[in-house]
Amino acid sequence: MKADKLYLVGFMGAGKTTVAHAMGRRLGWRPEDVDSRIEAREHRTVAAIFAQEGEPYFRRVEREVLYELLPERHIVVAAGGGTFVDPENRALMLSDGVVAWLDVPLGSVLDRIPVDGRRPLAADRAQMEELYHHRRAAYAAAHVRIDAGRPVEEVVERLLDWIGY
């Protein structure tokens, strides 16, 4: 499958941003991080947006950022953990490029995500576990599932093979 745009989806801590940068270097494409674009646009962190405005506001800005990225080609987009869960966002992404689900076991996620307030939805571990299981159904709609519990280089090689580069 030849592609000119790649969306990386998956739970927080799956390595989407890291893989986006590595893929960008290998392909000569620009990496884009949805959460980073939101923070730059809003001049505050995701955690601050959640605390000050709430999740519905954040999700609205997230969709606006996705629409801004639609005309862009030759980019690797690291979506936020909840971006692909929204049906409208999911349809946009699936029709605009190749969507790869970076799947990691819950244990790895728990090891990777500190409970330091930077990730608003990770504060309550039991709630995060429930969210993890709930979101997997949405992630399964991606074009391909990649085991992201491997070293970044292996993940990148698998993605490159899959998209035909």
C-alpha positions in Angstrom: 0.0 0.0 0.0 1.7 3.2 -1.2 0.8 6.2 1.0 1.6 9.9 1.0 0.4 10.4 4.6 0.5 8.3 7.7 -1.5 8.6 10.9 -0.3 6.9 14.0 -3.0 6.1 16.6 -3.0 4.2 19.9 -3.2 4.7 23.6 -1.1 7.2 25.5 2.4 5.9 25.9 2.3 3.8 22.8 5.2 5.8 21.3 3.3 7.7 18.5 5.4 10.8 18.7 8.7 8.9 18.9 7.7 6.7 15.9 6.4 9.7 14.0 9.8 11.4 14.3 11.7 8.2 13.4 9.4 7.6 10.4 9.7 11.2 9.3 13.5 10.9 9.3 13.4 7.6 7.3 10.9 8.9 4.7 12.0 12.5 4.5 8.5 13.5 5.7 7.6 16.0 8.3 6.4 14.6 11.6 3.4 16.3 13.1 2.1 15.8 16.7 -1.6 16.7 17.2 -1.1 17.5 20.9 2.0 19.7 20.3 0.0 21.6 17.6 -2.8 22.1 20.1 -0.4 23.3 22.8 1.3 25.8 20.4 -2.1 27.1 19.2 -3.5 27.4 22.7 -0.2 28.6 24.3 -0.7 26.1 27.2 -0.3 22.5 27.9 -2.9 19.8 27.3 -3.2 19.3 31.0 -3.9 23.1 31.4 -6.5 23.0 28.7 -8.2 20.0 30.3 -8.1 21.7 33.7 -9.2 25.2 32.5 -11.6 24.3 29.7 -12.5 20.7 30.0 -12.3 17.7 27.6 -15.1 18.8 25.2 -13.2 22.0 24.5 -10.0 20.1 24.0 -11.7 17.7 21.6 -13.1 20.6 19.5 -9.7 22.1 19.1 -8.3 18.6 18.3 -10.7 18.3 15.4 -9.8 21.7 14.1 -6.2 20.7 14.1 -7.0 17.6 12.1 -8.9 19.7 9.6 -5.8 22.0 9.3 -3.7 18.9 8.5 -6.0 17.5 5.8 -4.4 19.3 2.8 -0.9 18.4 4.0 0.9 15.5 2.3 4.1 13.6 3.1 3.7 13.9 6.8 3.5 11.5 9.7 0.8 12.5 12.1 1.0 11.4 15.8 -2.6 11.6 16.9 -3.6 12.1 20.5 -4.7 8.9 22.4 -8.4 9.8 22.0 -8.3 11.4 18.6 -9.2 8.2 16.7 -11.9 7.3 19.1 -14.2 10.1 17.8 -16.2 8.7 14.8 -15.9 11.9 12.8 -12.1 12.1 13.3 -11.7 8.4 12.6 -13.6 8.7 9.3 -11.5 11.7 8.3 -8.2 10.0 9.1 -9.1 6.7 7.4 -10.1 8.5 4.2 -7.1 10.9 4.2 -4.2 8.6 4.7 -3.0 5.3 6.0 -3.8 4.7 9.7 -1.5 2.5 11.8 -2.5 1.4 15.3 0.6 1.3 17.6 -0.6 -1.3 20.0 1.2 -1.8 23.4 0.2 -4.0 26.3 -1.4 -2.3 29.2 1.5 -3.2 31.5 3.9 -1.3 29.2 1.6 1.7 29.2 1.5 1.8 33.0 5.3 1.6 33.1 5.7 4.4 30.5 3.1 6.9 31.9 4.1 8.8 35.0 1.3 10.0 37.3 2.6 13.5 37.4 -0.3 15.5 36.0 1.0 15.9 32.5 -1.5 13.4 31.1 -4.9 14.4 32.5 -6.6 11.0 31.8 -3.8 9.0 33.5 -4.3 10.4 37.0 -6.6 7.5 38.1 -5.0 4.2 37.2 -8.2 2.2 37.4 -10.0 4.7 35.2 -7.0 4.6 32.8 -7.2 0.8 32.5 -10.9 1.1 31.7 -10.2 3.8 29.1 -7.5 1.6 27.6 -9.9 -1.3 27.1 -12.7 0.9 25.8 -10.4 2.6 23.2 -9.0 -0.6 21.7 -12.3 -1.2 19.8 -11.8 2.1 18.0 -8.1 1.5 17.3 -9.0 -1.8 15.7 -10.6 0.1 12.9 -7.1 1.3 11.8 -5.7 0.0 8.5 -3.0 -2.0 10.3 -2.1 -3.0 13.8 1.6 -2.8 14.7 3.0 -4.3 17.9 4.7 -1.2 19.4 6.1 -3.1 22.4 9.2 -3.6 20.3 12.2 -1.2 19.8 11.4 1.9 17.7 13.6 0.8 14.9 11.6 -2.5 14.5 8.3 -0.6 14.6 9.6 1.7 11.9 10.8 -1.2 9.7 7.4 -2.9 10.0 5.6 0.3 9.1 7.9 1.0 6.1 7.3 -2.5 4.8 3.6 -2.2 5.3 3.3 1.1 3.4 5.6 0.0 0.6 8.8 2.0 1.3 
